[in-house]
Amino acid sequence: MINALESSSTRPYLIRALYEWCTDNGFTPYVAVQVDDTVQVPREYVKNGEIVLNISFDATSSLKLGNDFIEFKARFAGTAREISVPVGRVIAIYARENGQGMAFPAPAPAAGEGSSPAASTSTAASTRTPLRDASRGTEGDASKVVHLVSEADETAETGSAPLEPEDPPRPPAGGGARPSLKRIK
């Protein structure tokens, strides 16, 4: 019998499942990646230690969503590039159109690596609900699972009265804003 510590990570399976859900529903799957030396991406597109990649069928060729790596070829500013991302560096997968998806715990920095607050804040995905760490594990624990929790669920757990409903935020004039993900630790 295999115990939880010896079993493989669920992250690659969840990534594949959400990729399939996005494509089945006509959405564009995006992955947010925390970049380090193990990630092979065009560095000029990395912002605050992160990059967001479109992994849709139309944007990639030779896409392989493996247990250890996500690998594909894609064009950046007209130049073909080979992309290789360790699955452990993926911090979110979501649909571009509505922000639905899943966020994962950020990988712990390697020994000697500095971690700035800006590098650990992602602006990659949009959720209409706050993120909450359900396992309450120690910080940097790779076994943590992040669950999306609605505000109604959150108030039910804390016992506090729900807030008065607010009007939904209006997009700025001239088009919609890009989705953003707020990570709460």
C-alpha positions as CSV (number, residue, x, y, z in Angstrom):
1,M,0.0,0.0,0.0
2,I,1.3,3.4,-0.9
3,N,1.0,6.2,1.6
4,A,0.4,9.8,0.8
5,L,4.1,10.8,1.0
6,E,5.1,8.1,-1.6
7,S,2.3,8.8,-4.1
8,S,2.8,11.0,-7.1
9,S,1.7,14.6,-7.1
10,T,-1.9,15.4,-8.2
11,R,-0.8,18.6,-9.9
12,P,-0.1,17.2,-13.4
13,Y,-3.5,15.3,-13.3
14,L,-5.4,18.4,-12.3
15,I,-3.6,20.5,-14.9
16,R,-4.6,18.0,-17.6
17,A,-8.2,17.8,-16.4
18,L,-8.6,21.6,-16.4
19,Y,-6.9,21.9,-19.8
20,E,-9.5,19.3,-21.1
21,W,-12.3,21.2,-19.4
22,C,-11.2,24.5,-21.0
23,T,-10.9,23.0,-24.5
24,D,-14.2,21.1,-24.2
25,N,-16.0,24.3,-23.3
26,G,-14.4,26.5,-26.0
27,F,-12.2,28.4,-23.5
28,T,-8.5,29.3,-23.9
29,P,-6.4,27.6,-21.2
30,Y,-3.7,29.7,-19.7
31,V,-1.0,28.6,-17.2
32,A,0.8,30.9,-14.8
33,V,4.3,29.8,-14.0
34,Q,6.7,30.9,-11.3
35,V,10.0,31.2,-13.2
36,D,13.4,30.0,-12.1
37,D,16.4,28.4,-13.8
38,T,14.6,25.1,-14.4
39,V,11.9,26.9,-16.6
40,Q,12.7,27.3,-20.3
41,V,10.7,30.3,-21.5
42,P,11.5,33.6,-23.2
43,R,12.9,35.6,-20.3
44,E,11.9,38.9,-21.9
45,Y,8.2,38.1,-21.2
46,V,8.8,37.3,-17.5
47,K,7.4,39.9,-15.1
48,N,7.9,39.8,-11.3
49,G,9.3,36.3,-11.6
50,E,6.2,34.9,-13.4
51,I,5.0,34.3,-16.9
52,V,1.5,33.5,-18.2
53,L,1.4,31.1,-21.2
54,N,-1.4,30.4,-23.6
55,I,-1.4,26.6,-24.0
56,S,-4.4,26.3,-26.3
57,F,-4.2,24.1,-29.4
58,D,-4.1,27.2,-31.6
59,A,-1.2,28.8,-29.8
60,T,1.1,25.7,-29.4
61,S,2.4,22.8,-31.4
62,S,3.7,19.5,-30.0
63,L,2.0,20.1,-26.7
64,K,2.9,17.5,-24.1
65,L,1.2,17.7,-20.6
66,G,3.4,15.2,-18.8
67,N,3.7,14.3,-15.2
68,D,7.0,16.1,-14.8
69,F,7.1,18.7,-17.6
70,I,4.8,20.8,-19.8
71,E,6.5,21.0,-23.2
72,F,5.5,22.7,-26.4
73,K,6.6,25.0,-29.2
74,A,5.1,28.4,-29.6
75,R,5.7,31.7,-31.4
76,F,6.7,34.8,-29.5
77,A,6.7,38.0,-31.6
78,G,6.9,35.7,-34.7
79,T,9.9,33.7,-33.4
80,A,9.4,29.9,-32.8
81,R,10.5,29.0,-29.2
82,E,10.8,25.7,-27.4
83,I,9.0,25.9,-24.0
84,S,9.7,23.6,-21.1
85,V,8.0,24.1,-17.7
86,P,8.4,21.7,-14.7
87,V,4.9,20.9,-13.5
88,G,5.9,21.9,-10.0
89,R,6.5,25.5,-11.2
90,V,2.9,25.9,-12.4
91,I,1.0,28.1,-9.9
92,A,-2.4,28.3,-11.8
93,I,-4.3,27.0,-14.7
94,Y,-7.4,28.9,-15.8
95,A,-9.7,29.9,-18.7
96,R,-8.8,33.3,-20.1
97,E,-12.5,34.1,-20.9
98,N,-13.9,33.8,-17.3
99,G,-10.9,33.2,-15.0
100,Q,-12.3,29.8,-13.8
101,G,-9.6,27.4,-12.9
102,M,-7.3,26.4,-10.1
103,A,-4.4,27.9,-8.2
104,F,-1.6,25.8,-6.7
105,P,0.7,26.6,-3.8
106,A,3.8,28.5,-5.0
107,P,6.9,26.3,-5.0
108,A,9.2,26.8,-2.1
109,P,12.4,28.8,-3.1
110,A,15.5,26.7,-3.5
111,A,18.2,27.1,-0.9
112,G,20.0,30.4,-1.4
113,E,17.2,31.8,-3.5
114,G,15.7,35.1,-2.3
115,S,11.9,35.5,-2.3
116,S,10.5,38.9,-2.7
117,P,6.8,39.7,-2.0
118,A,6.4,40.9,-5.6
119,A,7.6,37.6,-6.9
120,S,5.0,35.7,-4.9
121,T,2.0,37.8,-5.9
122,S,0.4,36.6,-9.1
123,T,-1.8,38.7,-11.4
124,A,-2.5,35.8,-13.7
125,A,-6.0,34.6,-13.2
126,S,-9.4,36.0,-12.1
127,T,-11.6,34.4,-9.6
128,R,-14.8,35.8,-8.2
129,T,-14.1,34.2,-4.9
130,P,-11.2,34.6,-2.5
131,L,-8.5,31.9,-2.3
132,R,-8.0,30.1,1.0
133,D,-5.5,27.4,2.0
134,A,-7.6,24.5,3.1
135,S,-4.9,22.3,4.5
136,R,-3.5,24.8,7.0
137,G,-0.1,23.3,6.5
138,T,3.2,25.1,7.1
139,E,4.3,27.7,4.6
140,G,6.2,26.3,1.7
141,D,4.7,22.8,2.2
142,A,4.3,21.4,-1.3
143,S,1.5,19.1,-0.2
144,K,-0.9,22.0,0.4
145,V,-4.0,22.3,-1.7
146,V,-5.6,25.6,-2.5
147,H,-9.4,25.6,-2.7
148,L,-11.6,28.3,-4.2
149,V,-14.1,29.3,-1.5
150,S,-17.1,31.5,-2.1
151,E,-17.7,34.4,0.3
152,A,-20.9,32.7,1.4
153,D,-19.0,29.6,2.4
154,E,-16.4,31.8,4.2
155,T,-19.0,33.6,6.3
156,A,-20.7,30.3,7.1
157,E,-17.4,29.0,8.5
158,T,-16.6,32.1,10.5
159,G,-20.1,32.6,11.8
160,S,-20.1,36.3,10.9
161,A,-23.0,37.9,9.2
162,P,-22.7,38.2,5.4
163,L,-22.0,41.7,4.1
164,E,-24.7,43.7,2.2
165,P,-24.5,42.8,-1.5
166,E,-22.6,45.3,-3.5
167,D,-23.0,46.3,-7.1
168,P,-20.5,44.3,-9.2
169,P,-17.5,46.3,-10.3
170,R,-17.8,47.9,-13.7
171,P,-15.1,47.5,-16.3
172,P,-13.2,50.6,-17.1
173,A,-14.2,52.6,-20.2
174,G,-12.7,51.3,-23.4
175,G,-12.8,47.6,-22.8
176,G,-12.6,45.0,-20.0
177,A,-9.7,44.7,-17.6
178,R,-7.4,41.7,-17.6
179,P,-8.3,39.2,-14.9
180,S,-6.1,39.0,-11.8
181,L,-5.5,36.4,-9.2
182,K,-5.1,37.4,-5.6
183,R,-3.2,34.9,-3.5
184,I,-4.0,34.9,0.2
185,K,-1.7,33.0,2.6
